[in-house]
Amino acid sequence: MSVRFVIVGGGPGGNTAATVAARLGAEVTLIERDLVGGAAHLWDCVPSKAMIATGGFLSELERAEVMGLAADGCLDLPALRARIARIEEKLHHSICELLGSQGVRMIQGTGRLKGPNQVIAETADGVEELEADAILLATGSRPRIPDWAEVDGERVLTTRQAYPPPEIPGHLIVIGSGVTGVEFTHMFRSLGSEVTLIVSRQQVLPGKDPEVAAALEAEFLRRGVRLYKGARAAGIDLDGPASGGGGLRVRCDDGRVADGTHAVLAIGSIPNSDGLGIDAAGVVADAGGYIPVNQHLQSNVGHIYVAGDLSGKLPLSSVAAMQGRKIAEHVMGLHTRTHRHLDYEKAASAIFTEPEIADVGVAEAEAFAEGRKLRVTKVPFSANAKALIEGDPRGFVKIVSDPATGVVLGGSVVGRGAAELISVLALAVTCNLKVNDLVDSVLVHPALSESLADAAE
């Protein structure tokens, strides 16, 4: 008899688990409330990157003179909105087609646990009860809205309401300077908005390499972005005396104020664990609503797994997809063979700003703070032929390695194509390659990747 595998949530974790498990012979049912492909993925990640790509083209036009060209362009908001919708639909259709080809049963509705082995699917046609041998909860998260902010979807926005907003802001105040906050800052500045960024710490991207954060801050300041460092937003005034009767004003806890036309909240997310019925199945969540898991992504109830944002691990689509794969393999018994556990410290991540930023593995500052001995080498793109040819020599490659063995422990890339270049370092970190393995590789010339070998040498 086939393993009955019921998945609640069709984002990257859920749909990857579904396709892998079905391919391995499971009887898979996938329940999705909003959009197969994932709300956070198709309503957050993909549209934001589409808008960033459009802004990138506008930035390229501003640098046309460097390439010996005279060119300009302007934003067509309806066309941009249609472009985003086409991308979302294409990806949604492709995922549904793949699931269908694998024999996955898809149910449009809301899923919740009735017991350890029972899942209720509430649909437009009624209620269906499903029996399961294994269950995956992958319901994602939603933007966090603080008590002091009243979101209206027009001038005060969550990230999910800004792809794109009803109008491009004249002056956007971005509240939050993590990955999402800096991407929004870059995105709307590229699209023509004035931007003020509220930075609660003393650097953007807290927790990232200070040198990387400094490079991004310098570029923001060059482009006219206002940075309010060490300020925490405490309130938003609409159309009142404080805002001059128009637009809005963001009040900070240190007394500073920022005036603009729109504000976007980029201050984290909340896991979608409420309404899942986890108590009925004996599944335990922590105080923040996340469900703790072990190395196999199992909750405290062994046959109930958790993937994606709900697991409280790295909130990345790539990580959720890999979690889904590992869960499917575990459900189908493949963990009894030689396998590799998912190591979150070796997960590559990227920030789609200008310049682009990506990193993987050991962070230099954190390792030095712990007293670890490291070899850190850095090469600027200003010494790279391809970067000069393309007219954008900003940024650098940094590689962190073990001084005794030469094993690559981590690295950072700041500059054009960083999200692609980091893949080489991610492979090196995952496979314990040495710096000499990079140096001895014959790479293309001219290419940005040559800087990886130069930094390794």
C-alpha positions as CSV (number, residue, x, y, z in Angstrom):
1,M,0.0,0.0,0.0
2,S,1.3,3.5,-0.9
3,V,2.3,5.9,1.8
4,R,-0.5,8.5,2.2
5,F,1.2,11.8,2.4
6,V,-1.0,14.9,3.0
7,I,0.6,18.4,2.6
8,V,-0.9,21.6,3.9
9,G,0.6,24.5,1.9
10,G,1.7,24.6,-1.7
11,G,4.7,26.9,-1.5
12,P,8.3,25.9,-2.4
13,G,8.5,23.5,0.6
14,G,5.1,21.9,0.0
15,N,5.2,21.6,-3.8
16,T,8.8,20.3,-3.8
17,A,7.9,17.7,-1.2
18,A,4.8,16.7,-3.2
19,T,6.7,16.1,-6.5
20,V,9.6,14.2,-4.9
21,A,7.3,12.0,-2.8
22,A,5.0,11.3,-5.7
23,R,8.0,10.4,-7.9
24,L,9.1,7.9,-5.1
25,G,5.7,6.3,-5.1
26,A,3.7,8.1,-2.4
27,E,0.0,8.9,-2.7
28,V,0.2,12.7,-2.3
29,T,-2.6,15.2,-1.6
30,L,-1.7,18.9,-1.6
31,I,-4.1,21.4,0.1
32,E,-3.5,25.1,-0.8
33,R,-5.6,28.0,0.3
34,D,-4.3,30.8,-1.9
35,L,-1.9,30.0,-4.7
36,V,0.0,26.8,-5.6
37,G,3.5,28.0,-5.7
38,G,3.2,29.9,-2.4
39,A,1.9,33.3,-1.4
40,A,5.2,34.5,0.0
41,H,7.0,33.2,-3.1
42,L,4.7,34.3,-5.9
43,W,3.2,37.4,-4.1
44,D,6.4,38.6,-2.4
45,C,9.7,37.2,-3.7
46,V,9.0,36.9,-7.4
47,P,7.2,40.2,-8.0
48,S,9.8,42.1,-5.9
49,K,12.6,40.7,-8.0
50,A,10.6,41.5,-11.2
51,M,10.3,45.1,-10.1
52,I,14.0,45.2,-9.1
53,A,14.9,43.9,-12.6
54,T,12.8,46.8,-14.2
55,G,14.6,49.3,-11.9
56,G,17.9,47.7,-12.9
57,F,17.2,48.5,-16.6
58,L,16.5,52.1,-15.7
59,S,19.7,52.3,-13.7
60,E,21.6,50.9,-16.8
61,L,20.1,53.6,-18.9
62,E,21.4,56.2,-16.4
63,R,24.9,54.7,-17.0
64,A,24.5,54.5,-20.8
65,E,27.0,57.3,-21.3
66,V,29.7,55.0,-19.8
67,M,29.1,52.5,-22.5
68,G,29.2,55.1,-25.2
69,L,25.5,55.5,-25.6
70,A,22.9,58.2,-25.4
71,A,19.7,56.7,-24.0
72,D,16.9,57.3,-21.5
73,G,13.6,55.7,-20.5
74,C,10.6,56.1,-18.2
75,L,8.5,53.8,-16.2
76,D,5.2,52.4,-17.6
77,L,3.3,51.3,-14.5
78,P,0.4,49.5,-16.2
79,A,2.9,47.6,-18.3
80,L,5.0,46.7,-15.2
81,R,1.9,45.5,-13.4
82,A,0.9,43.3,-16.4
83,R,4.5,41.9,-16.6
84,I,4.4,40.9,-12.9
85,A,1.0,39.2,-13.4
86,R,2.3,37.3,-16.4
87,I,5.3,36.0,-14.5
88,E,3.2,34.9,-11.5
89,E,0.7,33.1,-13.8
90,K,3.5,31.4,-15.8
91,L,5.2,30.1,-12.6
92,H,1.9,29.1,-11.0
93,H,0.8,27.2,-14.2
94,S,4.2,25.4,-14.5
95,I,4.1,24.2,-10.9
96,C,0.5,23.0,-11.2
97,E,1.4,21.2,-14.5
98,L,4.4,19.5,-12.8
99,L,2.3,18.4,-9.8
100,G,-0.4,17.1,-12.1
101,S,2.1,15.1,-14.2
102,Q,3.3,13.4,-11.0
103,G,-0.2,12.4,-10.0
104,V,-0.5,14.7,-7.1
105,R,-4.1,15.5,-6.1
106,M,-4.5,19.2,-5.5
107,I,-7.3,20.6,-3.3
108,Q,-8.1,24.3,-3.3
109,G,-9.1,25.1,0.3
110,T,-7.9,25.5,3.8
111,G,-6.3,22.6,5.6
112,R,-6.2,21.9,9.4
113,L,-5.4,18.9,11.6
114,K,-8.2,17.0,13.2
115,G,-5.9,14.5,14.9
116,P,-2.5,12.9,14.5
117,N,-3.4,11.2,11.3
118,Q,-6.4,13.2,10.1
119,V,-6.5,16.4,8.0
120,I,-9.6,18.4,7.3
121,A,-9.8,20.2,4.0
122,E,-12.4,23.0,3.9
123,T,-13.3,23.9,0.3
124,A,-15.9,25.9,-1.6
125,D,-17.8,22.6,-2.1
126,G,-17.7,21.5,1.5
127,V,-15.5,19.7,4.0
128,E,-13.4,16.6,3.3
129,E,-11.6,14.5,5.8
130,L,-8.3,12.8,4.8
131,E,-6.4,10.0,6.4
132,A,-2.6,10.3,6.4
133,D,0.4,8.2,7.2
134,A,2.6,11.4,7.0
135,I,1.7,15.0,7.1
136,L,3.7,18.1,6.1
137,L,2.8,21.6,7.4
138,A,4.1,24.3,5.1
139,T,1.8,27.2,5.5
140,G,4.4,30.0,5.4
141,S,4.1,33.4,7.0
142,R,2.5,36.8,6.6
143,P,3.9,40.3,7.0
144,R,4.1,41.5,10.6
145,I,2.1,44.7,11.4
146,P,3.0,46.5,14.6
147,D,0.3,47.9,16.9
148,W,1.3,51.5,16.1
149,A,0.8,51.2,12.3
150,E,-2.6,51.3,10.6
151,V,-2.2,49.7,7.2
152,D,-4.6,51.1,4.5
153,G,-3.1,49.5,1.4
154,E,-2.7,52.9,-0.3
155,R,-0.2,55.0,1.7
156,V,0.8,52.7,4.5
157,L,1.6,49.4,3.0
158,T,2.8,45.9,3.8
159,T,5.4,44.5,1.5
160,R,2.8,42.3,-0.1
161,Q,0.8,45.4,-1.1
162,A,3.6,47.0,-3.0
163,Y,4.1,44.9,-6.1
164,P,3.5,47.5,-7.4
165,P,1.4,49.9,-5.2
166,P,-1.5,51.8,-6.7
167,E,1.0,54.6,-7.6
168,I,4.7,54.9,-7.4
169,P,5.5,56.9,-4.2
170,G,6.8,60.4,-4.5
171,H,8.7,59.8,-1.2
172,L,8.7,56.4,0.3
173,I,9.7,55.8,4.0
174,V,10.9,52.2,4.4
175,I,10.6,51.0,8.0
176,G,13.1,48.2,8.5
177,S,16.6,47.7,7.2
178,G,17.0,44.0,6.9
179,V,17.1,42.2,3.6
180,T,13.5,43.1,2.6
181,G,14.0,46.7,3.7
182,V,17.1,47.4,1.7
183,E,15.7,45.7,-1.4
184,F,12.6,48.0,-1.2
185,T,14.9,51.0,-0.7
186,H,16.9,50.1,-3.8
187,M,13.8,49.1,-5.8
188,F,11.8,52.3,-5.3
189,R,14.8,54.5,-5.6
190,S,15.5,52.9,-9.0
191,L,11.9,53.5,-10.0
192,G,12.2,57.2,-9.3
193,S,11.0,57.6,-5.7
194,E,12.7,59.6,-3.0
195,V,13.5,57.2,-0.2
196,T,14.1,57.4,3.5
197,L,15.3,54.3,5.3
198,I,14.6,53.8,9.0
199,V,17.6,51.9,10.4
200,S,17.1,50.6,13.9
201,R,20.8,49.7,14.4
202,Q,24.0,51.4,13.5
203,Q,24.2,49.7,10.1
204,V,21.9,48.3,7.5
205,L,21.7,44.5,7.3
206,P,22.4,43.8,11.0
207,G,24.2,40.5,11.3
208,K,25.8,40.8,7.9
209,D,29.5,41.5,7.2
210,P,30.0,45.2,8.3
211,E,32.2,45.7,5.2
212,V,29.4,44.5,3.0
213,A,26.8,46.7,4.8
214,A,29.1,49.7,4.5
215,A,29.4,49.2,0.7
216,L,25.6,49.2,0.4
217,E,25.2,52.2,2.6
218,A,27.7,54.2,0.6
219,E,25.8,53.4,-2.6
220,F,22.5,54.4,-1.0
221,L,23.9,57.7,0.1
222,R,25.4,58.3,-3.3
223,R,22.0,57.8,-4.8
224,G,20.4,60.3,-2.4
225,V,18.7,57.9,0.1
226,R,18.3,59.3,3.6
227,L,19.4,57.0,6.4
228,Y,18.0,57.4,9.9
229,K,20.4,55.3,11.9
230,G,19.7,54.2,15.4
231,A,16.0,55.1,15.1
232,R,13.0,52.8,15.7
233,A,9.7,53.8,14.2
234,A,7.1,54.4,16.9
235,G,4.1,55.8,15.0
236,I,2.7,57.0,11.7
237,D,0.6,60.2,11.4
238,L,-1.7,60.6,8.4
239,D,-3.0,63.9,7.1
240,G,-2.5,65.5,10.5
241,P,-0.8,68.7,11.6
242,A,2.4,66.7,12.1
243,S,2.4,65.7,8.4
244,G,1.6,69.2,7.2
245,G,-1.9,68.2,6.2
246,G,-0.8,65.9,3.4
247,G,1.2,62.7,3.0
248,L,2.4,61.1,6.2
249,R,4.9,61.4,9.0
250,V,6.8,58.5,10.7
251,R,7.7,59.3,14.3
252,C,10.8,57.6,15.8
253,D,11.5,56.7,19.4
254,D,14.4,59.2,19.6
255,G,12.3,62.2,18.6
256,R,13.3,62.3,14.9
257,V,10.5,62.4,12.3
258,A,10.5,61.4,8.6
259,D,8.0,63.0,6.2
260,G,6.9,61.3,3.0
261,T,4.0,60.3,0.8
262,H,4.0,56.6,1.6
263,A,5.4,54.1,4.1
264,V,6.1,50.4,3.7
265,L,6.5,48.1,6.7
266,A,9.5,45.7,6.3
267,I,9.8,44.5,9.8
268,G,9.6,40.8,9.6
269,S,6.9,38.2,9.4
270,I,4.5,36.0,11.5
271,P,4.2,32.3,11.0
272,N,0.8,31.0,9.8
273,S,0.4,28.4,12.6
274,D,-2.9,29.8,14.0
275,G,-6.0,27.8,12.8
276,L,-3.9,24.8,11.8
277,G,-5.3,22.7,14.6
278,I,-1.9,21.6,15.8
279,D,-3.3,21.1,19.4
280,A,-5.6,18.4,18.1
281,A,-2.6,16.5,16.8
282,G,-0.4,17.1,19.8
283,V,2.0,19.3,17.8
284,V,3.9,21.9,19.9
285,A,4.7,25.4,18.8
286,D,7.0,27.9,20.5
287,A,6.0,31.3,21.9
288,G,6.5,32.9,18.5
289,G,4.2,30.5,16.7
290,Y,6.9,28.6,15.0
291,I,7.0,24.8,15.2
292,P,10.4,23.4,16.3
293,V,11.8,20.6,14.2
294,N,14.8,18.1,14.4
295,Q,17.4,17.5,11.7
296,H,14.8,15.5,9.7
297,L,12.3,18.4,9.9
298,Q,10.0,16.4,12.2
299,S,7.9,18.1,14.8
300,N,7.5,16.5,18.3
301,V,5.0,14.2,16.6
302,G,7.3,12.0,14.4
303,H,5.1,11.7,11.3
304,I,4.2,15.3,11.2
305,Y,6.8,17.4,9.4
306,V,7.3,21.2,9.0
307,A,9.0,23.1,6.2
308,G,9.5,26.8,5.1
309,D,8.9,29.8,7.3
310,L,6.8,27.8,9.7
311,S,9.9,25.8,10.8
312,G,11.6,29.0,12.1
313,K,14.7,28.2,10.0
314,L,16.1,30.5,7.3
315,P,13.2,32.2,5.5
316,L,14.4,31.5,2.0
317,S,12.5,29.9,-0.9
318,S,15.6,27.9,-1.7
319,V,15.8,26.5,1.8
320,A,12.1,25.7,1.9
321,A,12.5,23.7,-1.3
322,M,15.4,21.8,0.0
323,Q,13.5,21.1,3.2
324,G,10.6,19.7,1.1
325,R,13.0,17.4,-0.7
326,K,14.6,16.1,2.5
327,I,11.2,15.6,4.1
328,A,9.9,13.6,1.1
329,E,13.0,11.4,1.1
330,H,12.6,10.8,4.9
331,V,8.9,10.0,4.5
332,M,9.8,7.4,1.9
333,G,12.6,5.8,3.9
334,L,15.6,7.1,1.9
335,H,17.2,8.4,5.1
336,T,18.4,4.8,5.8
337,R,20.8,5.2,2.9
338,T,23.9,7.5,2.8
339,H,22.7,11.0,2.8
340,R,23.6,14.6,3.7
341,H,21.6,16.6,6.3
342,L,20.6,20.1,5.4
343,D,23.2,22.4,6.9
344,Y,21.7,25.9,7.2
345,E,25.1,27.5,7.9
346,K,26.1,26.5,4.3
347,A,23.0,27.9,2.6
348,A,23.8,30.7,0.2
349,S,21.7,33.8,0.2
350,A,21.5,36.9,-1.9
351,I,20.2,40.5,-1.6
352,F,19.0,42.0,-4.8
353,T,20.2,45.6,-4.4
354,E,22.6,47.6,-6.4
355,P,25.3,46.5,-6.0
356,E,24.0,43.0,-5.6
357,I,25.1,41.1,-2.4
358,A,25.5,37.4,-1.7
359,D,27.2,35.3,1.0
360,V,27.6,31.8,2.2
361,G,29.1,29.9,5.1
362,V,31.2,31.4,7.9
363,A,30.9,35.2,8.4
364,E,34.3,36.9,9.0
365,A,33.3,39.2,11.8
366,E,31.4,36.5,13.7
367,A,34.3,34.1,13.4
368,F,36.8,36.6,14.6
369,A,34.6,37.5,17.5
370,E,34.6,33.8,18.5
371,G,38.5,33.8,18.3
372,R,38.7,31.5,15.3
373,K,41.7,31.7,13.1
374,L,40.9,32.5,9.5
375,R,42.5,33.4,6.2
376,V,40.5,36.2,4.6
377,T,41.4,37.4,1.1
378,K,39.6,40.1,-0.9
379,V,39.8,41.2,-4.6
380,P,38.0,44.3,-5.9
381,F,36.1,44.0,-9.2
382,S,37.9,47.2,-10.3
383,A,40.8,44.8,-11.2
384,N,38.5,42.5,-13.3
385,A,38.5,43.0,-17.1
386,K,34.9,42.0,-17.5
387,A,33.7,44.4,-14.8
388,L,35.5,47.2,-16.6
389,I,34.1,46.2,-20.0
390,E,30.6,46.2,-18.6
391,G,31.1,49.6,-17.0
392,D,30.3,48.5,-13.5
393,P,33.5,47.8,-11.4
394,R,31.8,48.3,-8.0
395,G,32.2,45.7,-5.3
396,F,34.5,42.8,-4.4
397,V,34.9,39.1,-3.8
398,K,35.9,38.0,-0.3
399,I,36.8,34.4,0.5
400,V,37.2,33.0,4.1
401,S,39.3,29.8,4.4
402,D,41.0,27.7,7.0
403,P,44.7,28.8,7.2
404,A,45.9,25.3,8.0
405,T,44.0,23.2,5.5
406,G,43.0,25.7,2.8
407,V,39.3,24.5,3.0
408,V,36.9,27.2,1.9
409,L,34.7,28.1,4.9
410,G,32.6,30.9,3.4
411,G,32.7,34.1,1.3
412,S,30.9,37.2,0.2
413,V,30.4,38.8,-3.2
414,V,29.3,42.4,-3.6
415,G,28.7,43.6,-7.2
416,R,27.1,42.7,-10.5
417,G,26.1,39.0,-10.7
418,A,26.7,38.3,-7.0
419,A,23.7,35.9,-6.8
420,E,25.2,33.8,-9.6
421,L,28.8,34.0,-8.5
422,I,28.1,32.9,-5.0
423,S,27.0,29.5,-6.3
424,V,30.6,28.6,-6.9
425,L,31.5,29.4,-3.3
426,A,28.4,27.6,-2.1
427,L,29.5,24.4,-3.9
428,A,33.0,24.8,-2.5
429,V,31.7,25.2,1.1
430,T,29.3,22.3,0.8
431,C,31.9,19.9,-0.7
432,N,34.8,21.1,1.5
433,L,36.8,22.2,-1.5
434,K,40.1,24.0,-0.9
435,V,41.2,27.4,-2.2
436,N,43.7,25.6,-4.5
437,D,40.7,23.8,-6.2
438,L,39.5,27.2,-7.3
439,V,42.9,28.5,-8.2
440,D,43.6,25.4,-10.4
441,S,40.3,25.7,-12.3
442,V,40.7,27.1,-15.8
443,L,37.9,29.7,-16.0
444,V,36.6,31.8,-18.8
445,H,38.3,35.1,-19.7
446,P,37.1,37.7,-19.6
447,A,34.5,36.8,-16.8
448,L,33.5,38.1,-13.4
449,S,34.2,34.6,-12.1
450,E,37.9,35.1,-12.5
451,S,37.8,37.2,-9.4
452,L,36.8,34.1,-7.4
453,A,40.1,32.4,-8.4
454,D,42.0,35.6,-7.8
455,A,40.6,35.9,-4.3
456,A,41.4,32.2,-3.6
457,E,45.0,32.6,-4.6
